[in-house]
C-alpha cells in the first residue's frame, strides 16, 4: 500500500497524476462534492448563525467509505481544484475523513504537468477557511433564495416545476428586458447610397455620408448625379496598429467558441474539462488574463523559432475585473510546442482555438496602413467616402484574429487603387437602397455570459449551469428560425443609362440562429419576481453580493454577518408575498366570442400558455385551446386565438378513417384512429392529407421497430438510450450484458422485482 493518498475531483485527472507521482502515491477521485445541504429541507439554522447541516450524497457514500479506509493507513493530500468550490470540497473531505484542516496538506496546480504537480507536492499549504466560508455563504444564500422563492411561484402560478435563483432569475430578467426592447422597437427606413467607381480597371465602393429619409429625396440625389462631376477632394493615409486580444478567461473562451465553433456554453466547458484533465491546457475556470513568467518565456521561444524575433512581444495582461483572482492563470496550452492534440474532433478544435489565442497574445502588434478618401459631388453638399487597408506587418494576425458578435454585418476594408487629390472619377453604378433600422440583437448564450460578466453577476463556475437551468426550466429557449422576406426599394443609376431604374427587391429579415428568447412562463415569472422581489433581481444588488463573497474570501467580513444583512429584509418580503392569495396567470382579455358572448382570454394555465373562452364560474365549462409554436399570450390577436378553436381539423382520410390535426400539451399532432403523430415542420392548419399519411406510415414503422418482445402487459422496447422493459406506466432498465432479444417473461419479472422502488418526487406523498 502506498504511504500517501492524494485526492482529486475527477477520475481522469487521477489517472494522469498517478503516472506522474509514481508508486509512493495512490491517487483517488472524490467525483466532485461529497456533501451538500439536504434535498428536502433548507438545512440552515435561520434563527441562529446559519450553520449548515450537510449530508453525504447517496451516490457518494461508497466513495467516502473507500477514502476513509485508505486514509487510515496513509498520509492524505488534498488536491481538489484551485477555486473556492475546490477549497470547499477539500474541507468537506476533512470533515468526513476526520482530518485536521490545520495540518492536512493541501496542494493546488493549474496545469497537469510533471513540473506543476511535483512543484505543488514540494510546496503544500493548509486549507484556506476564508475561501471555504465564501463558498458556504454563496451556497447558503442561493439555498435560501431558491427554497423561499420557489414555493411562492408554485403557489402563485400553480406549477411545481418552477424555481427561482439569485443568478438564474437575473439572467432571465436580462433576456426578458431585451425581448421587450425588441417588441417596443419601431423600425424606420432610410436610403443608403453606395457608388462603384472605376480607376484603371479596378473598382472600389464608396458610401455617401448621408442617408435619405424618403424615396423622393434619394431619387433627387441620383438625378443630380447624372450631370454631376466626381472628384477626389481629400486623401488621408495614416499608420494604425492593431493589438492582439488577451489570453482566454472562462467567459471569453465561451464567447469565442460560440462565435467560431458554434459551441454552446456547456459544451465549451465540457470539452475544456477533458482537455484540462488530460494535461493539455491549464485550469478552465478562471477570470484572470495573466500568464506565468514561465509560460511567457515558453511562448516567446516558440514564436521566435517559428516566426522570427520581430514577431515576439511578451506581454502580461491585467484583468479588468477588479475581483479577478490574479494568482490564477488564463486558459492556455500546457506545452506551446504542441500545436495540435489528439482526442475527439471537438477537443482538437477547442485546443486549436486556445493555442492560437495564447500564442497571438504574446506576438507583436499588426502594423496597417489605412487610407481614407473623400469624393466630392459637384453641386451637392454630400460627399462619398471610401476606406482601404493594407497590412504592412502582420504581427499576431499571422496566427489569430478575434471575432465579434456583429461581424456578419461588417464590411472588411480592402485595398484602394492609386488615387490623387483633384483626380476626376467616373462611376459605373450608384444605388440608393432602402434600409430598415435594426432592433437590439437578442442574446446568444455567449453574449448573455458576456453581459453577466460586465455587470459583475456570477463567476466563471456559474455561467454554464445558470444557462442550463433557465433553459431546462423553460424560462428561455434557444430559437433558430428562417427569416421572412421583406420588400425594399432599390433605385439605381448606371453609367450607360441616364434613367433611374426603380425596382422592388427582397431581403430576409427576422432570422434567428441560436438566439435566447423568453417563453411566456419566463416572462410571467420575471414580471412577478421583479415586482415583488425587486431587490433580489436588481443588477447592482446581485453584483454587490458577489463583492461580499470576495470580501469574505479575503477575510474582510464575516460570512454570517453578510447572511444576516441579506436574510432579514428578504424574509419579510417573502412573508408579505406568501400572505397575498392572488394567482398569477398573465391574463389578457382579447375580446368577446361572437357565438357565446363570453370573454376570450389568453393566459398561462397549468400546462402552459392557452386561450380560454368563458370562466370556471359559468354554468357551462370553459373551452380551452393550446397555443401553437411561435405564438405568445402577450401578442396573440383575437383573430388568431379564435382560429385555434377550429381545431381539431379534419385533414383527410386514410384506410377509411379520418385524419385529424390538433395541438395539445406536447405540441401539434395528427391523429389517426388511436395513433398520435407529432408535427415538427408543420402546423395543424398547414399539414395536408398526403403529408399526414406519410407521417402516419413512418410512425407505424418506427413503432414496429421499437417493439422487441411482448408478454401481455409487459413489453421489451427499444428506447432512446437502448432497450428497456415497460410494464404499465413504469420503465425498468435491462442490466448490462443482457441481450434484450433473449429475455423471457420470467426474466422480465425478475428484473422488475429486483429493481429498487423509486423515491417519490419532491413534495409528493407516496
Secondary structure, DSSP 8 states (H G I E B T S, - for coil): --SEEEEES-HHHHHHHHHHHGGGEEEEE--S-SEEE-SSS--B-TTTT--B-EEE-GGGHHHHHHHHHHHTTSEEEE---SSHHHHHHHHHHHHHHT--TTTSEE---SS-SHHHHHHHHHT-B---HHHHHHHHHHHHHHHHHHHHHHHHHHHHHT-TT----TTHHHHHHHHHHHHHHHHT----EEEEEEEEEEETTEEEEEEES--BSSHHHHHHHHHHHHH--EEEEEEEEEEEEE-----B-HHHHHHHHHHHH---HHHHHHHHHHHHHTTSB--S--------HHHHHHHHHHHHHHT-GGGB-------S-TT--TTS--B-BS-TT-----S-HHHHHHHHHHHHHHHHHTB--EEEEEEEEEEEETT-S-EEEEEEEEEEE-GGGGT-----TTGGG-----------TT-EEEEEEEEEEEEE--------HHHHHHHHHHTT-S-TTTHHHHHHHHHHTTSEEEEEE--EEEEEEEEEEETTEEEEEEEEEEEEES-EEEEEEE-HHHHHHHHHHHHH-TTTT-HHHHHHHHHHHHHHHTTSS-HHHHHHHHHHHHHHHHHHHHH--------EEEEE-TTT--EEEEEEETTEEEEEES-TTSSS--EEEE--TT--TTT--HHHHHHHTT-SEEEEEETTEEEEEEEETTEEEEEETTEEEE-SS--TTT--HHHHHHHHHHHHHHHHHHEEEEETTEEEEEETTEEEEEETTEEEE--TT--GGG--HHHHHHHHHHS------TT---
